């Protein structure tokens, strides 16, 4: 079952971007995702499967605007 990811969510990925950032904002969802590095604003397209595999945690949910700690608690 696919993860519940929405436009505006900020996620942390396993590997850092060459600019040094780990956090990415989701700009488009579907079979392919468009994500933007929150550090350098670079945008990339990745397949859903690849994005879901690389996510370590959801930092901010766009619908609630709430931040989560390392345990996934609000």
Z-matrix of the N, CA and C atoms (Angstrom, degrees):
N
C 1 1.450
C 2 1.531 1 109.14
N 3 1.328 2 118.28 1 133.82
C 4 1.468 3 120.87 2 -178.46
C 5 1.531 4 112.52 3 -66.75
N 6 1.324 5 115.34 4 151.18
C 7 1.465 6 120.98 5 176.91
C 8 1.524 7 109.42 6 -68.63
N 9 1.325 8 116.38 7 152.42
C 10 1.465 9 121.87 8 176.68
C 11 1.520 10 108.63 9 -84.32
N 12 1.313 11 116.38 10 91.07
C 13 1.460 12 122.66 11 178.98
C 14 1.516 13 108.34 12 -118.68
N 15 1.316 14 117.02 13 137.39
C 16 1.458 15 122.26 14 -177.44
C 17 1.519 16 110.61 15 -126.47
N 18 1.322 17 115.23 16 160.34
C 19 1.463 18 120.69 17 175.08
C 20 1.526 19 108.11 18 -60.58
N 21 1.320 20 116.58 19 132.17
C 22 1.456 21 121.89 20 -179.66
C 23 1.519 22 113.87 21 99.92
N 24 1.337 23 118.13 22 -16.22
C 25 1.464 24 120.78 23 176.63
C 26 1.526 25 109.12 24 -65.11
N 27 1.319 26 116.14 25 147.00
C 28 1.464 27 121.86 26 174.32
C 29 1.522 28 106.66 27 -112.83
N 30 1.334 29 116.26 28 125.90
C 31 1.457 30 121.60 29 -177.41
C 32 1.524 31 110.35 30 -121.83
N 33 1.320 32 115.13 31 155.14
C 34 1.465 33 121.56 32 176.86
C 35 1.529 34 106.79 33 -106.20
N 36 1.339 35 116.27 34 128.99
C 37 1.460 36 121.46 35 -179.54
C 38 1.527 37 110.76 36 -100.65
N 39 1.330 38 116.11 37 160.89
C 40 1.466 39 121.99 38 -177.30
C 41 1.525 40 113.05 39 -63.29
N 42 1.332 41 116.29 40 -46.77
C 43 1.460 42 120.54 41 -177.44
C 44 1.522 43 110.02 42 -101.32
N 45 1.319 44 116.00 43 144.53
C 46 1.459 45 118.04 44 179.20
C 47 1.523 46 110.87 45 -82.32
N 48 1.310 47 114.45 46 153.65
C 49 1.463 48 123.25 47 176.47
C 50 1.533 49 107.24 48 -73.00
N 51 1.327 50 119.35 49 154.63
C 52 1.469 51 120.22 50 178.65
C 53 1.536 52 114.18 51 -53.76
N 54 1.333 53 118.17 52 -25.12
C 55 1.466 54 120.47 53 178.00
C 56 1.525 55 111.43 54 -76.13
N 57 1.334 56 117.56 55 -12.67
C 58 1.461 57 121.34 56 178.57
C 59 1.520 58 114.35 57 106.11
N 60 1.325 59 118.15 58 -4.36
C 61 1.464 60 121.09 59 -177.79
C 62 1.524 61 112.89 60 -88.72
N 63 1.332 62 115.76 61 146.62
C 64 1.456 63 122.40 62 176.65
C 65 1.524 64 112.22 63 -107.19
N 66 1.335 65 118.00 64 -21.38
C 67 1.459 66 122.42 65 -173.13
C 68 1.525 67 111.77 66 -91.87
N 69 1.338 68 115.12 67 137.34
C 70 1.464 69 122.61 68 -177.74
C 71 1.513 70 109.32 69 -132.81
N 72 1.321 71 116.76 70 139.38
C 73 1.456 72 122.68 71 175.77
C 74 1.526 73 108.63 72 -97.87
N 75 1.323 74 116.61 73 135.15
C 76 1.466 75 121.28 74 179.20
C 77 1.521 76 108.79 75 -83.89
N 78 1.337 77 116.29 76 123.34
C 79 1.462 78 122.19 77 -178.93
C 80 1.527 79 112.32 78 -104.03
N 81 1.336 80 117.86 79 -25.82
C 82 1.465 81 121.92 80 -179.81
C 83 1.513 82 108.58 81 -150.16
N 84 1.334 83 116.99 82 138.57
C 85 1.458 84 121.74 83 176.93
C 86 1.517 85 109.40 84 -119.63
N 87 1.305 86 116.48 85 158.34
C 88 1.457 87 123.03 86 -179.27
C 89 1.518 88 107.93 87 150.69
N 90 1.317 89 117.06 88 -149.05
C 91 1.461 90 120.74 89 176.52
C 92 1.533 91 109.59 90 -65.67
N 93 1.345 92 115.84 91 -34.80
C 94 1.465 93 122.31 92 174.25
C 95 1.513 94 108.39 93 -116.83
N 96 1.317 95 115.83 94 145.64
C 97 1.459 96 121.87 95 177.84
C 98 1.519 97 109.09 96 -108.46
N 99 1.324 98 116.99 97 143.49
C 100 1.462 99 121.46 98 168.28
C 101 1.508 100 104.69 99 -110.31
N 102 1.320 101 116.52 100 122.51
C 103 1.465 102 121.50 101 -179.28
C 104 1.523 103 109.36 102 -124.67
N 105 1.348 104 115.40 103 153.27
C 106 1.459 105 121.36 104 -177.25
C 107 1.523 106 108.96 105 -125.94
N 108 1.322 107 116.11 106 129.76
C 109 1.462 108 121.28 107 175.92
C 110 1.521 109 108.34 108 -66.23
N 111 1.328 110 117.44 109 128.85
C 112 1.462 111 120.27 110 -178.73
C 113 1.519 112 112.25 111 -77.18
N 114 1.329 113 117.63 112 -11.85
C 115 1.456 114 121.06 113 179.35
C 116 1.524 115 111.94 114 -86.79
N 117 1.352 116 116.90 115 -51.09
C 118 1.466 117 120.19 116 -174.23
C 119 1.530 118 113.79 117 -112.34
N 120 1.336 119 117.67 118 -2.79
C 121 1.463 120 123.94 119 178.10
C 122 1.532 121 114.12 120 70.74
N 123 1.323 122 118.73 121 11.97
C 124 1.467 123 122.62 122 177.30
C 125 1.524 124 109.20 123 -69.70
N 126 1.353 125 117.53 124 138.33
C 127 1.454 126 121.90 125 -179.78
C 128 1.529 127 109.93 126 -112.27
N 129 1.329 128 115.88 127 139.26
C 130 1.458 129 121.70 128 177.44
C 131 1.527 130 109.76 129 -136.11
N 132 1.323 131 115.79 130 154.84
C 133 1.468 132 123.32 131 174.72
C 134 1.519 133 107.77 132 -106.77
N 135 1.342 134 116.25 133 132.05
C 136 1.465 135 121.54 134 176.89
C 137 1.524 136 109.26 135 -138.49
N 138 1.340 137 117.60 136 149.44
C 139 1.460 138 119.89 137 174.23
C 140 1.530 139 110.88 138 -64.64
N 141 1.327 140 116.81 139 149.43
C 142 1.469 141 122.40 140 -179.27
C 143 1.532 142 111.16 141 -51.92
N 144 1.316 143 116.75 142 -45.96
C 145 1.467 144 121.12 143 -177.62
C 146 1.527 145 111.08 144 -58.02
N 147 1.314 146 116.73 145 -41.47
C 148 1.470 147 121.87 146 -179.44
C 149 1.528 148 111.02 147 -66.72
N 150 1.323 149 117.43 148 -44.20
C 151 1.465 150 121.33 149 -179.97
C 152 1.520 151 110.10 150 -63.22
N 153 1.336 152 117.42 151 -47.26
C 154 1.465 153 121.12 152 -178.88
C 155 1.522 154 111.43 153 -62.23
N 156 1.316 155 117.30 154 -35.42
C 157 1.471 156 121.46 155 179.68
C 158 1.528 157 111.18 156 -68.94
N 159 1.335 158 116.88 157 -34.93
C 160 1.466 159 121.46 158 -175.31
C 161 1.529 160 114.56 159 -84.49
N 162 1.323 161 118.88 160 -15.39
C 163 1.470 162 121.31 161 -175.81
C 164 1.522 163 110.73 162 -73.02
N 165 1.342 164 115.98 163 130.41
C 166 1.462 165 120.64 164 173.37
C 167 1.518 166 111.06 165 -99.11
N 168 1.353 167 117.46 166 -33.84
C 169 1.459 168 120.21 167 176.19
C 170 1.522 169 110.29 168 -162.70
N 171 1.327 170 114.52 169 159.04
C 172 1.459 171 121.49 170 174.67
C 173 1.522 172 106.49 171 -95.21
N 174 1.325 173 116.94 172 117.86
C 175 1.464 174 122.08 173 -176.37
C 176 1.521 175 110.41 174 -79.41
N 177 1.338 176 117.08 175 -48.11
C 178 1.468 177 122.10 176 -178.59
C 179 1.524 178 109.04 177 -137.36
N 180 1.338 179 117.04 178 130.11
C 181 1.465 180 121.70 179 172.05
C 182 1.518 181 107.58 180 -89.53
N 183 1.321 182 117.54 181 126.86
C 184 1.459 183 122.18 182 -176.63
C 185 1.520 184 112.16 183 -66.19
N 186 1.341 185 117.80 184 -38.77
C 187 1.458 186 119.94 185 -176.16
C 188 1.524 187 112.53 186 -67.28
N 189 1.315 188 117.40 187 -33.83
C 190 1.464 189 119.94 188 -179.70
C 191 1.524 190 112.06 189 -103.00
N 192 1.342 191 116.83 190 -22.96
C 193 1.455 192 120.90 191 -178.34
C 194 1.515 193 113.18 192 69.75
N 195 1.332 194 116.37 193 16.01
C 196 1.456 195 120.12 194 -176.75
C 197 1.518 196 110.40 195 -93.27
N 198 1.318 197 114.90 196 144.91
C 199 1.456 198 121.73 197 176.72
C 200 1.517 199 108.95 198 -91.90
N 201 1.326 200 116.48 199 149.02
C 202 1.440 201 121.65 200 179.23
C 203 1.511 202 109.60 201 -117.17
N 204 1.356 203 116.57 202 145.89
C 205 1.442 204 119.90 203 176.96
C 206 1.538 205 108.93 204 -85.86
N 207 1.324 206 117.76 205 -173.54
C 208 1.464 207 121.98 206 -176.33
C 209 1.527 208 113.16 207 -64.36
N 210 1.343 209 117.74 208 -23.10
C 211 1.453 210 121.49 209 179.70
C 212 1.512 211 112.83 210 -89.83
N 213 1.330 212 118.01 211 -1.07
C 214 1.453 213 121.63 212 -178.97
C 215 1.519 214 113.12 213 86.65
N 216 1.336 215 116.56 214 9.48
C 217 1.467 216 120.81 215 178.89
C 218 1.518 217 110.99 216 -91.52
N 219 1.306 218 115.45 217 153.44
C 220 1.472 219 120.95 218 179.36
C 221 1.505 220 110.18 219 -76.03
